[in-house]
Amino acid sequence: MAKLNEAAWINLDRAQLLLLDDHTDGLNILVQIITAFGARRFHRCKSNEEAKEVAAQSELHLIVINANLKESNAYEFITWLRQANLQPNSFTPTILVTGHTQKSNVELARDCGANSVIAKPVSPNAMLERILWIAREKRPYVKCATYVGPDRRFHDTGPPEGMVGRRYNDVRVAPQAVSPETVSDENPERAAG
């Protein structure tokens, strides 16, 4: 990920956030990071049921979830949120925080509709980078029988070799080479893609 521009600044003073973590210490860390960016209106949730109630009653602007919940399944919550038809909350940017960034977990996060994944331990700088990235990204939301969420394609490489594209704007381009320097724990999407 690119270094943060010193002029980059974000103020979440007017934003309403949902923080989901059933670990008290983890939830407190998320609150400290988010309040450092000016957030004052946020809901602390310790279960999927609590988070679903908040999502049904309040307009949300950002959701941050611990993937490693003891009693609930974070991936199921994101899938529910995307399919619940709660306008505009079904389209709320969602960041998944996890200590397990294996390719299969990153793919699971992507496939349930998460916008981004951050590896633990979470630093304020990493959180700010992801929030800014999500704010700038132009990926459209997709709704079909098996998936609802942000377009899972990060690169427009066109259809697979020998296949006809499904979209009018599919373009065949050469895939970019990935060097070991571009793959890191700080960038799990790149590592998975």
VENMOZI-V89088 format. One record per residue. N is the residue number from 0. PHI is phi as a letter, one per 20 degrees, with the letter a starting at -180 (999 if undefined). D_FIRST is the distance of its C-alpha to the first C-alpha in Angstrom with 1 decimal. Layout:
BEGIN
<<N:PHI:D_FIRST> <N:PHI:D_FIRST>>
END
This chain:
BEGIN
<<0:999:0.0> <1:f:3.8> <2:f:6.6> <3:f:8.8> <4:f:11.8> <5:f:14.9> <6:e:16.7> <7:f:14.5> <8:b:16.9> <9:c:17.8> <10:c:21.2> <11:e:22.0> <12:g:25.7> <13:e:27.0> <14:e:24.8> <15:d:26.3> <16:d:24.2> <17:d:25.1> <18:d:24.0> <19:d:25.2> <20:a:25.7> <21:e:29.0> <22:e:28.3> <23:g:29.5> <24:f:27.3> <25:f:24.1> <26:f:25.2> <27:f:26.0> <28:f:22.6> <29:f:21.0> <30:f:23.8> <31:f:23.1> <32:f:19.4> <33:f:20.3> <34:f:23.3> <35:f:21.3> <36:e:19.8> <37:n:23.4> <38:f:24.0> <39:c:27.7> <40:d:28.5> <41:b:27.2> <42:d:28.9> <43:e:28.8> <44:c:29.6> <45:d:30.5> <46:b:31.3> <47:f:30.7> <48:f:34.2> <49:f:33.4> <50:f:30.1> <51:f:32.0> <52:f:34.7> <53:f:32.2> <54:f:30.5> <55:f:34.0> <56:d:35.1> <57:c:32.3> <58:f:29.9> <59:d:26.4> <60:d:23.2> <61:b:20.6> <62:c:21.1> <63:c:19.5> <64:c:21.1> <65:f:21.4> <66:f:21.6> <67:d:24.1> <68:f:27.0> <69:f:30.4> <70:e:32.7> <71:c:30.7> <72:d:28.2> <73:f:25.0> <74:f:24.4> <75:f:27.9> <76:f:27.4> <77:f:24.4> <78:f:26.6> <79:g:29.5> <80:g:27.7> <81:f:26.6> <82:e:30.2> <83:f:32.1> <84:m:32.5> <85:e:32.0> <86:e:31.3> <87:e:28.8> <88:f:27.4> <89:f:26.9> <90:d:24.1> <91:f:22.5> <92:g:18.7> <93:c:18.4> <94:d:15.9> <95:d:17.0> <96:d:16.7> <97:b:17.7> <98:e:18.6> <99:d:19.0> <100:d:16.0> <101:f:18.1> <102:g:17.6> <103:f:20.8> <104:f:19.6> <105:f:16.4> <106:f:18.7> <107:f:21.2> <108:f:18.9> <109:f:17.9> <110:f:21.7> <111:e:23.0> <112:o:21.0> <113:f:18.1> <114:f:15.4> <115:b:12.7> <116:c:12.8> <117:c:11.9> <118:e:13.2> <119:f:16.0> <120:f:16.6> <121:e:14.9> <122:d:14.0> <123:g:14.5> <124:f:11.2> <125:f:9.3> <126:f:12.0> <127:f:11.8> <128:g:8.1> <129:f:9.4> <130:f:12.6> <131:f:11.5> <132:f:9.6> <133:f:12.8> <134:f:15.0> <135:e:13.8> <136:f:13.6> <137:d:16.9> <138:f:17.5> <139:f:21.2> <140:e:22.8> <141:d:25.0> <142:c:28.3> <143:b:30.4> <144:f:32.7> <145:d:30.1> <146:b:26.9> <147:c:26.0> <148:q:22.5> <149:f:19.6> <150:g:19.7> <151:f:18.2> <152:e:17.4> <153:e:13.9> <154:c:15.3> <155:e:18.8> <156:e:20.2> <157:m:23.7> <158:f:26.1> <159:g:26.5> <160:g:28.7> <161:n:32.3> <162:d:31.6> <163:e:32.4> <164:f:29.8> <165:e:30.4> <166:d:29.1> <167:f:30.5> <168:d:27.3> <169:f:26.2> <170:c:25.6> <171:e:25.5> <172:c:22.7> <173:f:21.8> <174:f:19.0> <175:e:16.0> <176:f:16.2> <177:d:13.6> <178:e:13.7> <179:g:13.5> <180:f:10.9> <181:e:8.3> <182:d:9.5> <183:b:9.2> <184:f:10.4> <185:f:7.3> <186:c:6.4> <187:f:10.1> <188:f:10.2> <189:f:9.2> <190:f:11.6> <191:e:14.2> <192:d:14.2>>
END
